[in-house]
Amino acid sequence: MPKLKTHKGLKKRIKVGARGKVTRSKPGKSHLMSGKSGRLKGQLRKKTGVSHAFSKIMKRALN
C-alpha cells in the first residue's frame, strides 16, 4: 500500500502541539469586520481546540 500524502490545505490551517493537541483558528475574520463588535473580534482572534474524535481524523490526514 502506498504512503498517505499530507493534506496541504489542512496543514496550513491547524497546529499540533507537543502532546498531540490540535488547535485551529476561528472562521469569520477575513472580511466584513467593520460590522462586527469589538468583543466578537477579540473572541475571533483566539485559537480554539478540536474535539478528540475529530483530531484523530485530522492527524491521519496530516500523515
C-alpha positions in Angstrom: 0.0 0.0 0.0 1.4 3.4 -0.9 2.2 6.1 1.6 -0.6 8.6 2.5 0.0 12.1 1.2 -0.2 15.1 3.6 -3.3 17.2 3.1 -1.6 20.5 2.4 -4.7 22.7 3.0 -5.2 21.2 6.5 -1.5 21.6 7.2 -1.8 25.4 6.7 -4.8 25.7 9.0 -4.0 23.7 12.1 -1.2 23.2 14.6 -0.4 20.0 16.5 1.2 20.6 19.9 3.9 18.6 21.5 1.4 16.4 23.4 -0.8 15.9 20.3 -3.4 18.6 21.0 -4.8 20.1 17.8 -5.6 23.8 17.7 -7.2 25.9 14.9 -8.2 29.5 14.3 -11.8 30.5 14.2 -13.5 31.3 10.9 -15.2 34.7 10.0 -12.3 37.2 10.4 -11.1 37.7 6.9 -13.5 40.5 5.7 -16.7 42.4 6.8 -15.0 43.2 10.1 -16.5 46.7 10.4 -20.0 45.3 11.1 -18.8 43.1 14.0 -18.5 44.2 17.6 -15.1 44.6 19.3 -16.0 41.8 21.7 -16.6 39.4 18.8 -13.4 40.4 17.1 -11.5 39.7 20.2 -13.1 36.3 20.5 -12.2 35.5 16.9 -8.5 36.3 17.5 -8.2 33.5 20.0 -7.3 29.9 19.0 -9.6 27.1 19.8 -9.2 23.4 20.4 -10.6 20.5 18.3 -12.6 17.6 19.7 -10.7 14.3 20.4 -12.6 12.4 17.7 -12.1 15.0 15.0 -8.4 15.5 15.9 -7.8 11.8 15.2 -9.2 12.3 11.7 -7.1 15.4 11.2 -3.9 13.8 12.4 -4.4 10.9 9.9 -4.8 13.5 7.1 -1.5 15.1 8.0 0.5 11.8 7.8 
